Amino acid sequence: MYKYWGIVLAFIVFVSCKETKKVEPIEIAEIPLQEPIKKIYGFDLEQFHVVHDTVRSGDSFGKLMLQNHVDYPKIVTISEEYKDSFDVRRIKVGRPYTILKSKDSLEKAEVFIYENDKINYTVVDMRDSAVAYKSRKKVKYVQREVAGVIKSSLSQTLDSLGVDYMVTIDLSEIYAWTIDFFRLEKGDKFKILFKEKYINDSIYAGVEPIEASLFEHKGKPVYAFPYVTDSLKQIQDYFDDEGNNLRSTFLRAPIKFGYRLSSRYNLKRRIAYYGYKVRPHKGTDYAAPIGTPIIATADGTVTESTRRGGNGKYVKIRHNGTYSTQYLHMKKQAVKRGEFVRQGDVIGWIGMTGNTGGPHVCYRFWRNGAQVDPLKEKLPAAEPIADSLKTGFLDHIAPIKQQLDCIEFDTPEKVEETLVTLNEQNGTDQYESYDN
């Protein structure tokens, strides 16, 4: 009986609480929306009068600061004490800069920001004691997968895929020892992994070095994976999928990719100027604009840097007891006899000295004292990856190689779809990463 009375009492208490409880109206406070503080390079723009401009011919740091009422001692302090952070002699015409001025009648420059490039900038803060420091914008890295089939040239094919020209240069340098990019064939294929850089999620700022690639030339596929073989010296080379070094002791050509092979080694060449008589051509000519850098195709010592007869200005390099090379018709030499040069060093510039009908470099190649055709030589390769590093290398490239293998070659429709996606989303996908 007591049990039932307990249930009834509990019900009465519950109902009474429901009846006596008053529901108060909720007042929603109106909080005014605040505009976000606009900042640039870490500074609150509301505190300054902001001027954006570019360096013009005749401008100097001192001139710009004096025009904006900066005290001369501060200009001297920056010029003399902060050369490592900001060398005032090296500001370039066309580079953007920003001046943050005081919000008073004097409008004195308090901060000067110089853009070294799209990402890096230098801040000169003159509000108290003058200081200068370097910084960089926040960068988003977006990985791209690109594949294509050569129809005319490598650069045109990559350009049709919306790829930065620096990727073309990078790819040609990776394969400079193994593939002759002056003699590509229609139907050659490639796949590339690389990262594009964006500032503020939308402003394109260039590309990073190629992360991996596959180039199929004349039906032969050649992989390329970067790998650091000396962590202390940070020495990095590109290796194929078996650990063979893609670098050879000699480059294929004495100029970087992008110019024309105008005349090959030919012992039976006939020239109209000489009445179509046989005039052997023991060099390989690469046509390029005057002033184009000429590079050493291998390490060696300069044995000649002079001018002589039809050769014009030239440089000759002895690489070892077997090989020597010579570079003719230079506008000017960059090295002297006795100097040691490394592969890829600039040794002179394209010109028209000596007997020549147009600007080019005549590249001559000696083996055991006899001139031979460098394009037919089986050039010695660099050392493969060390046995002690090979297991780690193969483990490292396994997932990257699988990613490369899964990339499909682009059709025109797929290219258009990719470009639209990149334009609309600015490359935002699962491969993006950030750097401050």
C-alpha positions, 0 to 999 in steps of 0.5 A, spaced: 500 500 500 505 504 501 508 503 495 502 505 491 502 512 495 509 513 493 508 513 486 502 517 486 506 522 490 512 522 485 507 523 480 503 529 484 510 533 485 512 532 477 506 535 475 506 541 480 513 542 478 511 542 470 505 547 472 509 552 476 516 552 472 515 558 468 519 559 461 522 565 461 523 568 454 530 568 451 534 575 450 539 574 444 544 579 444 546 583 438 553 583 437 556 587 432 560 584 427 567 586 427 571 587 420 577 582 420 584 586 421 587 587 414 594 585 415 600 585 410 607 582 411 604 581 419 603 589 419 596 592 421 594 596 415 589 600 419 595 603 422 599 606 416 598 609 410 600 604 405 603 605 398 605 599 393 610 601 387 615 598 383 623 599 383 624 604 377 630 606 373 634 610 377 631 608 384 635 606 390 633 605 397 636 611 399 633 615 394 626 612 396 627 613 403 629 620 403 623 622 398 619 619 404 622 623 410 626 618 413 632 620 417 639 620 413 642 616 419 637 611 419 638 610 412 646 609 413 645 604 419 641 599 414 646 600 408 652 598 413 649 594 418 644 589 415 648 587 409 646 580 410 639 581 411 638 587 405 644 589 401 641 596 398 645 595 392 642 589 389 635 592 389 632 591 382 628 595 377 621 592 376 621 588 383 615 590 387 615 594 394 611 596 399 612 603 404 607 603 410 607 611 412 605 614 418 598 617 418 600 624 420 601 630 415 608 628 414 607 621 412 614 619 414 616 612 411 616 607 417 616 600 414 619 598 407 618 591 404 622 589 398 619 583 395 626 579 393 621 574 389 614 572 389 615 568 396 621 571 399 621 578 402 625 583 406 622 588 411 626 594 414 622 597 420 624 604 422 619 605 427 624 605 433 631 603 431 632 601 424 632 593 423 632 589 417 630 582 417 628 576 411 621 573 411 617 569 407 609 568 405 605 562 407 606 557 401 601 552 399 604 546 395 600 542 390 602 536 387 600 534 380 601 528 376 602 529 369 602 525 363 603 526 355 605 523 349 610 527 344 607 530 338 611 535 336 616 537 341 617 536 349 616 544 351 610 544 346 607 538 349 608 540 356 605 547 355 599 544 352 598 540 359 598 547 362 605 546 365 610 551 367 616 551 362 621 550 368 618 543 369 621 542 361 628 545 363 628 540 369 626 534 366 631 535 360 636 536 365 634 530 369 635 526 362 641 530 359 645 524 360 641 518 357 636 522 352 638 526 346 632 531 347 634 534 340 632 528 337 625 526 340 620 522 336 613 522 335 610 517 340 615 518 346 611 518 352 612 521 359 609 521 366 611 526 371 610 528 379 612 535 381 609 540 386 606 547 384 606 553 389 601 558 391 601 564 395 594 565 399 591 559 396 590 562 389 597 566 387 601 561 382 608 562 385 612 557 381 614 549 381 618 545 386 624 540 383 621 534 379 619 528 385 619 522 380 618 521 372 618 516 367 620 518 360 619 512 354 624 514 348 624 509 342 620 504 346 625 504 352 622 506 359 627 510 363 625 512 371 628 517 375 627 518 382 631 523 386 635 520 392 640 523 397 646 519 397 650 523 402 646 526 408 652 530 410 654 534 404 646 533 401 649 530 395 643 528 391 642 524 384 637 521 380 637 514 379 632 509 375 628 504 378 634 499 379 639 504 382 643 506 376 645 513 376 642 517 370 648 521 370 654 520 365 661 523 365 659 527 359 652 531 358 649 530 351 650 537 349 654 544 351 648 548 351 641 547 355 635 544 352 631 549 348 636 550 342 637 547 335 642 541 333 643 545 326 649 540 323 651 533 325 658 530 325 659 528 317 666 526 314 662 527 307 659 533 308 659 538 301 658 545 301 656 549 296 660 555 298 666 551 296 663 548 289 660 542 293 667 539 294 667 534 300 669 538 306 669 534 313 665 537 319 668 534 325 664 537 330 656 538 332 653 544 331 648 547 336 644 554 334 642 559 339 642 566 340 648 570 341 650 570 348 647 564 350 651 560 355 655 554 353 657 549 358 662 544 360 660 537 358 664 534 363 669 535 369 676 537 366 682 542 366 682 548 361 688 547 356 686 552 351 682 559 351 684 563 345 682 565 338 685 562 332 683 562 325 676 559 323 675 557 330 674 564 332 674 564 340 674 557 343 675 553 349 678 546 349 678 542 356 682 535 357 677 531 361 682 525 362 687 521 359 682 519 354 677 524 352 677 532 351 672 537 348 672 543 344 667 549 344 668 554 338 666 561 335 664 564 342 663 571 343 667 571 349 670 566 354 669 565 361 675 561 363 682 561 362 688 556 361 689 552 367 682 553 370 679 546 373 671 546 371 665 542 373 660 539 369 655 544 367 659 550 369 659 556 364 665 556 360 663 562 354 657 565 350 655 563 343 657 568 338 659 568 331 667 569 331 671 565 326 668 562 320 661 561 321 654 563 317 650 564 324 650 564 331 652 557 334 657 553 338 661 547 334 662 542 339 668 537 338 669 531 341 676 527 342 677 520 344 684 518 344 687 524 340 682 522 334 675 526 333 669 522 333 661 523 333 659 525 340 652 523 339 654 516 337 659 515 343 657 510 348 659 515 354 661 512 361 656 512 366 657 514 373 657 510 379 650 506 381 647 507 388 652 504 393 650 497 395 649 499 403 644 504 400 640 500 395 635 497 400 633 503 403 632 506 396 628 501 393 623 501 399 623 509 398 621 509 391 616 503 391 610 507 393 612 513 388 613 508 382 606 505 383 603 512 383 607 513 377 605 507 374 597 508 375 597 515 372 594 515 365 596 518 359 592 525 358 587 525 352 585 532 350 578 532 354 582 530 360 587 536 359 581 540 359 578 537 365 584 538 369 585 545 367 578 547 369 579 544 375 586 547 377 583 554 375 576 553 379 580 550 385 587 552 385 589 545 385 586 544 392 586 536 393 589 531 397 596 532 395 596 539 398 601 541 404 603 548 407 609 552 409 610 558 413 
